[in-house]
Amino acid sequence: MEHASEYTFLLESLRQGWIYDWYDDELRKDRYLDEEAVPVLEQVGNLENYWKLYDEGKIKLDSKGIPTLVK
């Protein structure tokens, strides 16, 4: 993965069980990603779109915390 894009690395690391958990100082929100987010990330095409749609309420977490793209 030496020459992989940051996005490709993110997807592959999530598939391998990595968890990304951080605080977005600018938006004052916690951010969390795990392997359950991969299908939606693939649908929306990049991390920026994912968080944009999430903040707009177009990505929701179900009762188990699994993100789903809401149409």
KATAZI-V273673 format. One record per residue. RES is the residue in three letters. PHI is phi in whole degrees, 0 to 359 (999 if undefined). OMEGA is omega in whole degrees, 0 to 359 (999 if undefined). Layout:
res:RES phi:PHI omega:OMEGA
res:RES phi:PHI omega:OMEGA
This chain:
res:MET phi:999 omega:182
res:GLU phi:304 omega:183
res:HIS phi:251 omega:180
res:ALA phi:288 omega:175
res:SER phi:291 omega:178
res:GLU phi:301 omega:180
res:TYR phi:294 omega:179
res:THR phi:298 omega:177
res:PHE phi:300 omega:178
res:LEU phi:302 omega:181
res:LEU phi:301 omega:182
res:GLU phi:293 omega:179
res:SER phi:293 omega:176
res:LEU phi:297 omega:178
res:ARG phi:298 omega:180
res:GLN phi:273 omega:175
res:GLY phi:100 omega:177
res:TRP phi:292 omega:176
res:ILE phi:235 omega:176
res:TYR phi:249 omega:183
res:ASP phi:222 omega:182
res:TRP phi:208 omega:179
res:TYR phi:253 omega:178
res:ASP phi:272 omega:183
res:ASP phi:299 omega:183
res:GLU phi:297 omega:182
res:LEU phi:265 omega:182
res:ARG phi:55 omega:180
res:LYS phi:222 omega:170
res:ASP phi:284 omega:177
res:ARG phi:237 omega:183
res:TYR phi:215 omega:175
res:LEU phi:225 omega:171
res:ASP phi:220 omega:186
res:GLU phi:298 omega:179
res:GLU phi:293 omega:181
res:ALA phi:278 omega:186
res:VAL phi:303 omega:181
res:PRO phi:302 omega:180
res:VAL phi:288 omega:176
res:LEU phi:303 omega:178
res:GLU phi:295 omega:179
res:GLN phi:294 omega:186
res:VAL phi:269 omega:170
res:GLY phi:93 omega:176
res:ASN phi:193 omega:184
res:LEU phi:293 omega:179
res:GLU phi:300 omega:177
res:ASN phi:297 omega:180
res:TYR phi:304 omega:183
res:TRP phi:290 omega:176
res:LYS phi:299 omega:180
res:LEU phi:294 omega:178
res:TYR phi:298 omega:181
res:ASP phi:293 omega:177
res:GLU phi:277 omega:180
res:GLY phi:82 omega:181
res:LYS phi:268 omega:169
res:ILE phi:239 omega:182
res:LYS phi:243 omega:174
res:LEU phi:263 omega:178
res:ASP phi:281 omega:185
res:SER phi:296 omega:178
res:LYS phi:262 omega:179
res:GLY phi:84 omega:181
res:ILE phi:270 omega:181
res:PRO phi:289 omega:179
res:THR phi:223 omega:177
res:LEU phi:282 omega:181
res:VAL phi:262 omega:182
res:LYS phi:269 omega:999
